[in-house]
Amino acid sequence: MENILKQYESFNYNSFFENLNLSDIKNIIEKSGDKILDDFEFLALLSPKASTLLESMALKANAITEQYFGKEIHIYAPLYISNICDNECTYCGFKHSNPIKRRHLTFEEIEKEAIYISKTLGIHSIILLTGESCINSIEYLKTSIKILKKYFSTVIIEVQPLSQNEYEILYEAGLDGVTVYQECYHKKTYSKYHLKGNKTDYNYRLETPKRAALANLRAINIGTLFGLGSPVEEAFLAGIHLKYLINNFLRSQFSISLPRIKEAYRNIKPENIVSDKDFVQFLLAYRLAFPMAGINISTRESKNFRDNLLPLGVTKYSAGSVTEVGGYSLSNNSEPQFETDDHRSVQEIVSMLKTNGYQPIFKDWEGAI
Ligand code: SF4
């Protein structure tokens, strides 16, 4: 993957954008939907000139989404089981040097949270999250997954990058998928934000989705954290990564998320704010360029904004999210990793979806017996 990204290391984005004309972009919008677009067609959709064609992009994105996914939105929730982290990502509240209260759930506590989320909230698809630490041994993750599989049909992890062999062990324990964000595809900028710990290894992280796919995991989600690198370049390189994965690992389903740091948070001011309009353009470009890829929108985004994104290509929606360790059912809660901006309950999300003509999907997978 690194070699593919290298092709674009000294690419002149501005000159490419200057040479585009509106009729080329209109043709790309017109032809999108049947197959994955090539790199430069995709980049054209991310260009400043394409931002004047958002309405046509939105109409096409809506048609493509209904063609491939119908009017279904998959619902999931996150479950944080540890905020202990060995890394020093300058933008994150869980970073090693931050003097917050740390917590690492026991298996009994994980089961209590699982029961609450599945029985009280009615959720069937869960993402298990931790900080990235050697304390999350394979045995700890394996047992946690086995507990969660008693309550959820789909279990995805967002933990430190693992080896293929480790993913294979977790697959045997019932793991369905992995979420791993590169955070920043531009290598030099990546080093600026990731100061200590295993996460300083850019390449090992970059190849994580590939190792997960080689271990047969069926659901793999990637993305960049908007706010760190140059937004258009990051959106583009994340798409190039997605395309590589889709084209090479046919047994897995790939999806992309668009997490963004919106404003100063805990005294961290993002260097590259992504406006709502840019965010919408990126989402539309992903839908047009990668018609069959899933697109996830989390509760980092506000209620109204999330609801407006629904017809534009979204396929997965988090609901009732809590980003504190033990935050659902246990007392003595810890600090959240990031603030959520959509505080609606699962029932409120379900009723909003139904009112808008969407079918909420809680269970999309049943493992073979
Ligand atoms: S982003 Fe992840 S790896 Fe980095 S400090 Fe936060 S929890 Fe740790």
Residues whose N, C-alpha, C, O or C-beta is under 5 A from the ligand:
A	BS01	SF4	C85 N87 E88 C89 C92 F94 K95 T130 G131 E132
